[in-house]
Amino acid sequence: TSEVIHKLQSDTEVIVMGDFNARTGSQPDVTDAHFDPASTFQDEMELVTKVTQRSNRDKKLNSNGKPFLEFVKNNGLLIVNGRALGDVCGEMTCLKYNGCSVVDYMCASANLYNNVRYMQVGAFSPLSDHYPIHMSLRLGRLAVFGSTLPNFDDAPIAYKWKKDDSSTAFAEAQKDAQIAMKINELINS
């Protein structure tokens, strides 16, 4: 997955979102360089004017939390949860019989982070044990919303990333003519 993101980041902004089953507690998702306005942490971080401290109502760190935070740091991403307008407290995203947690995240590359209008955890639905999460981006005069839009195909119910072949399968899927056409339609709309 990191290889795919690094290939994309050379000329593409990246949003990574979903259920990572990672509880990150109050652990940082950025290095100290992110907080220093004079620092040039990475080329893509130069445009980050100020990264605010991330809030999180879920104070626990689980076994998936540390690798997820390393993934975020190593790929020049920022967790949007808990630091964007609409979710400044880092609201819970999952409700199960044994309690609540934050395991669903929106992460963005630096340029996109600077263009986040808001990020919000939606209202609970009895159809899922996860709350929906939404993000709105400022892109020139156009705002793109991260919630369900009527002209998009439904996403698969679930996809399990495998360590050995998921990034290859993802890269190969990008070469498919129908997927390339849909990506171009999205970019040019």
C-alpha positions in Angstrom: 0.0 0.0 0.0 2.8 2.4 0.8 4.4 1.8 -2.6 1.2 2.8 -4.3 0.8 5.9 -2.3 4.4 7.0 -2.9 4.0 6.4 -6.7 0.7 8.5 -6.6 2.1 11.3 -4.4 4.6 12.4 -6.9 1.9 14.0 -9.0 -1.4 13.2 -7.1 -3.0 14.2 -3.9 -4.1 11.3 -1.7 -7.0 10.6 0.6 -7.0 7.3 2.5 -10.1 6.6 4.4 -11.9 3.7 6.0 -12.2 1.3 8.9 -8.6 0.5 9.9 -9.5 -1.2 13.2 -6.8 0.9 14.6 -7.2 2.7 18.0 -4.6 5.4 18.1 -5.5 7.1 21.4 -3.6 10.3 22.0 -0.5 9.1 20.2 0.8 11.6 17.6 0.3 11.0 13.9 2.9 13.6 12.9 6.6 14.2 13.6 7.7 17.3 15.5 8.7 18.8 12.1 5.0 19.1 11.2 4.5 21.6 14.1 7.6 23.8 13.2 6.5 26.4 10.6 10.2 26.8 9.5 10.6 23.1 8.9 10.6 21.5 5.5 9.6 18.0 6.7 8.9 16.7 3.2 8.2 18.5 -0.1 4.5 17.8 0.3 4.5 19.2 3.9 5.9 22.6 2.9 2.4 23.9 2.2 1.0 22.9 5.6 0.7 26.2 7.3 -0.1 24.9 10.7 -0.9 21.4 11.9 -3.1 21.5 15.0 -2.8 18.9 17.7 -5.2 16.0 17.0 -8.0 15.3 19.6 -9.4 11.9 20.1 -12.2 10.9 22.5 -10.9 7.3 22.3 -7.9 7.2 24.6 -6.9 3.6 24.0 -4.1 2.4 21.7 -4.6 -1.1 20.3 -2.2 -3.4 18.4 -3.3 -2.0 15.0 -2.8 1.6 16.3 0.9 1.9 16.2 1.4 0.4 12.7 -1.4 2.6 11.4 0.3 5.7 12.8 3.6 4.7 11.3 1.9 4.2 8.0 0.4 7.7 8.2 3.7 9.3 9.2 5.8 7.4 6.6 3.5 8.4 3.8 3.3 12.1 4.5 -0.4 11.9 5.5 -2.3 13.6 8.2 -5.3 12.2 10.1 -8.1 14.6 9.6 -10.2 13.2 12.4 -10.0 15.3 15.6 -8.4 18.4 14.0 -10.9 19.7 11.4 -13.9 21.9 11.8 -16.8 19.6 12.5 -14.8 17.0 14.4 -12.5 19.0 16.7 -13.0 16.6 19.6 -12.3 13.4 17.6 -15.7 11.8 18.0 -16.3 8.0 18.3 -16.8 6.3 14.9 -17.8 2.8 16.1 -20.4 1.5 18.6 -20.3 -2.1 19.7 -21.9 -4.1 22.5 -18.7 -3.7 24.5 -18.2 0.1 24.0 -17.3 2.9 21.6 -14.0 3.5 19.7 -12.4 5.6 17.0 -11.3 3.1 14.3 -12.6 4.9 11.1 -10.3 7.5 9.8 -9.9 10.1 7.0 -6.3 10.8 6.2 -5.1 13.3 3.6 -1.9 14.5 2.0 -0.7 17.9 3.0 -2.2 19.9 0.1 -5.6 18.3 0.6 -5.4 18.8 4.4 -5.0 22.5 3.8 -8.2 22.4 1.7 -10.4 20.5 4.2 -13.5 22.6 4.8 -14.8 20.2 7.4 -14.9 16.6 8.5 -17.8 15.2 10.4 -18.9 12.0 12.1 -22.5 11.4 11.1 -25.5 10.2 13.0 -25.7 6.5 14.1 -27.7 4.2 11.9 -29.0 0.8 13.1 -27.8 -0.6 9.8 -24.1 -0.5 10.9 -22.0 -0.4 14.0 -19.9 2.3 12.4 -20.9 5.9 12.2 -20.6 7.4 8.7 -17.8 9.9 8.2 -17.9 12.9 5.8 -15.4 15.3 4.5 -15.7 18.4 2.4 -12.8 19.8 0.4 -12.3 23.3 -1.0 -11.0 22.9 -4.6 -11.0 26.3 -6.2 -14.7 27.2 -6.4 -15.8 23.6 -6.3 -16.5 21.7 -3.1 -16.4 17.9 -3.2 -18.2 16.1 -0.5 -17.0 12.7 0.9 -20.6 11.5 1.5 -22.6 9.3 -1.0 -23.3 11.0 -4.3 -26.0 9.8 -6.7 -23.8 9.3 -9.8 -21.2 7.1 -8.2 -21.3 3.3 -8.3 -21.8 1.6 -4.9 -18.6 0.6 -3.2 -18.0 -3.1 -2.5 -19.3 -4.2 0.9 -15.8 -5.1 2.1 -12.3 -5.6 0.8 -9.6 -7.2 2.9 -6.1 -6.0 2.0 -3.6 -8.8 1.8 0.0 -8.2 2.6 1.3 -10.0 -0.4 -0.8 -8.9 -3.4 -3.2 -6.0 -2.5 -1.0 -3.2 -3.7 -0.3 -5.0 -7.0 -4.0 -5.7 -7.5 -4.8 -2.0 -6.7 -2.2 -0.8 -9.3 -3.4 -3.3 -11.9 -7.0 -2.2 -11.3 -6.0 1.4 -12.2 -5.0 0.2 -15.7 -8.5 -1.2 -16.4 -10.1 0.9 -19.2 -13.5 1.3 -17.4 -11.8 2.4 -14.1 -9.5 4.8 -15.9 -12.6 6.3 -17.7 -14.4 6.7 -14.3 -11.3 8.3 -12.8 -11.0 10.7 -15.7 -14.8 11.6 -15.4 -14.3 12.3 -11.7 -11.2 14.5 -12.3 -12.8 16.4 -15.1 -16.2 17.0 -13.6 
